[in-house]
Amino acid sequence: MTGSRLIVALDYATADEALKFAARVTPAQCRLKIGLELFTAAGPELVGRLAERGYDVFLDLKYHDIPHTVARACARAAELGVWMVTVHTLGGNDMLRAAREAGAGARRRPLLVGVTMLTSLGPADAAAIGLPSDVARQVERLAGLARAAGLDGVVCSPQELQALRARFGKDFLLVTPGIRPAGTAADDQRRTMTPAEAVSLGSDFLVVGRPITRAADPPAALEEIRRQMAAA
C-alpha cells in the first residue's frame, strides 16, 4: 500500500476553510475526505482544486438510490478524478454491482467502498429502524454483500475490524471512521477506538475529522495521530 493511511475528514462549511487547511499540510501526510456538507457547499470544483494540489480525494457521499442513478453518479465521480468513493450497502446487490461496473471503464478507476452501519448508530438505533440490534453481525452481513458484488472494501467502525479482517482477508479494504485519540471527545460517534488500536487490528485507512480540524493547531494534531499510527 502506497501513500498515507490517514484520511482527514474536511469537516468545514466552506471551500475556503478546506483549502486553508490543505495549504498547511501536504499530500504525503494525509488524504482528504469531502463529505455531504462540504460537497453541497463547494461542489465538484473543490475536488478539482484539491486534486491539483496533489491530494487523493475521498468523496464520501454514500450513494444510495436505484441502480441506474447510482451508476451514473459513480461514473461522474470517476470523471472528477476522485481516489475513493462510497456507496451504501443497504442499496442491495444490484445497486452495488451497477456502481462497480460504472467505474470499471474510467481512466483512473476510483476505489469503491461500501458503507455498512454508521458509526453513530448503536443497537437501539438499529432496532428502531427495523434492523437487527446486533450491529456487529449486521456489519459483517453487509460487508459480505459488498465483497460478493466486487467492491474494494467497506467502511466500518474500528470495533468490527478484527472480525472482518479474519473473514475477508488482507485484500479487502477496511476504512475506519470513529477514530478518536485518547483523551478527546467522542462527539456523536458511538463505536470508537484510538489510532493505535485501529492500526493494530488491521485498519487500512483511518478517517479522522474534528480531532484534527477543530484542534487549536491542526497540523500538530495531525502529526500526533501519525506518530501514534506509526508506533502501532
C-alpha positions in Angstrom: 0.0 0.0 0.0 1.4 3.4 -1.0 0.5 6.8 0.3 -0.7 7.9 3.7 -3.1 5.7 5.6 -4.6 8.8 7.3 -7.6 10.4 5.8 -8.6 13.8 7.2 -12.4 14.5 7.0 -12.7 18.1 5.9 -15.4 19.0 8.4 -15.7 22.5 7.1 -18.6 24.5 5.8 -16.8 26.3 3.0 -14.2 25.7 0.3 -12.1 28.5 1.7 -11.7 26.8 5.1 -10.9 23.4 3.4 -8.3 25.0 1.1 -6.7 26.8 4.1 -6.3 23.5 5.9 -4.9 21.8 2.7 -2.3 24.6 2.5 -1.0 23.8 6.0 -0.3 20.1 5.4 0.9 18.0 2.5 -0.3 15.1 0.4 2.4 13.0 1.9 0.9 13.4 5.3 -2.7 12.6 4.6 -5.5 12.1 2.1 -8.6 14.3 2.3 -12.3 13.4 2.6 -15.1 15.5 1.2 -18.5 14.7 2.7 -22.1 15.8 2.3 -21.9 19.3 3.9 -18.7 20.4 2.1 -19.7 19.0 -1.3 -23.1 20.6 -1.1 -21.4 23.9 -0.3 -18.5 23.8 -2.7 -19.3 21.1 -5.3 -17.0 19.4 -7.9 -14.8 22.5 -8.2 -13.3 21.9 -4.8 -12.5 18.3 -5.7 -10.5 19.6 -8.7 -8.7 22.2 -6.7 -7.5 19.7 -4.1 -6.5 17.2 -6.8 -4.5 19.9 -8.5 -2.5 20.3 -5.2 -1.7 16.6 -5.3 -4.2 15.3 -2.8 -6.0 12.0 -3.1 -9.7 12.9 -2.6 -12.1 10.5 -0.9 -15.6 11.5 -2.0 -17.9 10.3 0.8 -21.4 10.9 -0.4 -22.8 7.4 0.4 -24.7 7.0 -2.8 -28.0 5.1 -2.1 -30.6 5.1 -4.9 -31.9 2.9 -7.7 -29.0 1.1 -9.6 -29.1 3.3 -12.7 -28.9 6.6 -10.7 -26.1 5.3 -8.5 -24.1 4.0 -11.5 -24.3 7.4 -13.2 -23.3 9.2 -10.1 -20.3 6.9 -9.7 -19.3 7.5 -13.3 -19.4 11.2 -12.8 -17.3 10.8 -9.6 -14.7 8.9 -11.6 -14.6 11.7 -14.2 -13.8 14.1 -11.3 -10.6 12.1 -10.6 -11.5 11.1 -7.1 -9.4 8.4 -5.4 -12.2 6.7 -3.4 -16.0 6.9 -3.4 -18.7 5.4 -1.1 -22.0 3.8 -1.8 -24.3 2.5 0.9 -24.5 -1.3 1.1 -28.2 -1.1 2.1 -28.9 -0.3 -1.5 -28.6 -4.0 -2.3 -26.8 -6.3 -4.7 -28.0 -4.8 -8.0 -27.1 -1.3 -6.9 -23.6 -2.3 -5.7 -22.9 -4.2 -8.9 -24.0 -1.3 -11.0 -21.8 1.0 -9.1 -18.8 -1.3 -9.6 -19.4 -1.6 -13.3 -19.8 2.2 -13.7 -16.2 2.8 -12.6 -14.7 -0.1 -14.5 -14.1 1.9 -17.7 -12.7 5.0 -16.1 -9.2 6.3 -16.9 -8.5 6.2 -13.2 -10.9 3.9 -11.5 -11.7 5.1 -8.0 -11.6 2.7 -5.2 -15.2 1.8 -4.4 -16.1 1.1 -0.7 -19.4 0.3 0.8 -20.8 2.0 4.0 -22.1 -0.7 6.4 -23.6 0.8 9.6 -22.9 4.4 10.5 -20.5 4.7 13.5 -23.2 7.0 15.2 -25.6 4.0 15.4 -25.8 1.7 18.4 -28.1 -1.4 19.0 -31.1 0.7 20.0 -30.8 2.9 16.8 -30.6 -0.2 14.6 -33.6 -1.8 16.2 -35.6 1.5 15.8 -35.2 1.4 12.0 -36.0 -2.3 11.7 -32.5 -3.7 11.5 -31.1 -6.4 13.8 -29.9 -4.9 17.1 -26.7 -7.0 16.8 -24.7 -4.3 15.0 -21.5 -6.3 14.5 -23.4 -9.1 12.8 -25.2 -6.7 10.6 -21.9 -5.1 9.6 -20.5 -8.5 8.7 -23.5 -9.4 6.6 -23.4 -6.1 4.7 -19.6 -6.5 4.2 -20.2 -9.9 2.7 -22.7 -8.3 0.3 -20.1 -5.7 -0.8 -17.5 -8.4 -1.3 -19.8 -10.5 -3.4 -20.6 -7.5 -5.6 -16.9 -6.9 -6.2 -16.4 -3.8 -4.2 -12.8 -3.0 -3.0 -13.8 -2.9 0.7 -16.1 -1.3 3.2 -16.4 1.4 5.8 -16.8 0.0 9.2 -16.3 1.1 12.8 -13.0 0.0 14.4 -14.9 -2.4 16.6 -15.7 -4.6 13.7 -12.1 -4.7 12.3 -11.0 -7.9 13.8 -14.0 -10.0 12.7 -14.0 -8.5 9.1 -10.2 -9.0 8.7 -10.5 -12.6 9.8 -13.3 -13.3 7.4 -12.3 -11.4 4.3 -8.5 -11.4 4.4 -5.9 -8.8 3.7 -7.0 -7.8 0.2 -10.4 -6.4 1.3 -10.0 -2.7 2.3 -11.3 -1.7 5.7 -11.8 2.1 6.1 -12.5 3.2 9.7 -14.1 6.4 10.9 -14.8 6.8 14.6 -11.1 7.3 15.3 -10.5 9.3 18.5 -7.1 9.8 20.1 -7.1 9.0 23.8 -8.5 11.9 25.9 -10.5 13.5 23.1 -14.3 13.8 22.9 -16.3 11.1 21.1 -18.7 13.7 19.7 -21.6 11.9 18.0 -19.6 8.7 17.4 -20.7 5.6 19.3 -18.3 2.9 18.2 -14.8 4.4 18.6 -11.2 3.5 19.0 -7.8 5.1 19.2 -5.5 5.3 16.2 -3.0 2.8 17.5 -5.8 0.3 18.4 -7.3 0.6 14.9 -4.0 0.1 13.1 -3.1 -2.9 15.3 -6.5 -4.5 14.4 -5.9 -4.2 10.7 -7.5 -0.9 9.5 -6.2 0.1 6.1 -7.3 3.7 6.3 -8.2 5.7 9.3 -10.6 8.6 8.9 -10.2 11.5 11.4 -12.1 14.7 11.3 -12.8 17.0 14.3 -9.9 15.9 16.5 -7.7 17.4 13.7 -9.8 20.1 12.0 -11.1 21.6 15.3 -7.8 21.4 17.1 -6.0 24.5 18.2 -3.1 23.5 16.0 -4.5 21.2 13.2 -1.1 20.3 11.7 0.3 19.4 15.1 -2.8 17.3 15.9 -2.4 15.5 12.5 1.3 14.7 13.2 0.5 13.4 16.7 -2.0 10.9 15.1 0.5 9.9 12.5 3.0 9.3 15.3 0.5 7.1 17.2 -0.2 5.1 14.0 3.5 4.6 13.3 4.1 3.4 16.8 1.4 0.7 16.4 
